[in-house]
Amino acid sequence: MAIDTLTMDQIISNVFDEMLAMPTDSNPPADDVFEQQRIVASIQISGIVEELIVVEAPTETAHLIAQTMFDADPDSLEQDEINDAVGEVVNMIGGNVKGTYEGESTLSLPCVGEETGPPDEDPTLCERTIVNVSGQPILIRWRDVAPVAVASVISDLTYQI
């Protein structure tokens, strides 16, 4: 069962407001802001639960996160540092989510890339929230994913039909 929105909002506030000193507010822009160039980072929790968490940061937001995280001059940032900063944000959020579940689970390494165009996940299949971080928008999506064992059983059944 995916984490509830109220808990995720608290985790997001903890990561940005408290850990990074980047104030959040919940007056988000329209979704089309996430159709432009952006850094997308994902991480998966496996074990007692199987959950995928994705952070989408438009280029300007990603720059601001890296600038804050590394206390760097904006002109001195390399693309790898910007990607690392967004990857670290999804890692912090994922670690906090993992900590809410009892039982054993593991956290994958973050996967980070650049995307343009609308997000590729059907919004009816996941939970999501959009917040402003230091005045810049960021989208966080999360959902349960089928465990590998279940996926392999489904795959085996498909071949038997």
Summary of the structure (lengths in Angstrom):
residues: 161
radius of gyration: 16.5
end to end distance: 29.3
largest distance: 59.7
contacts: 480
relative contact order: 0.24
helix: 43%
strand: 27%
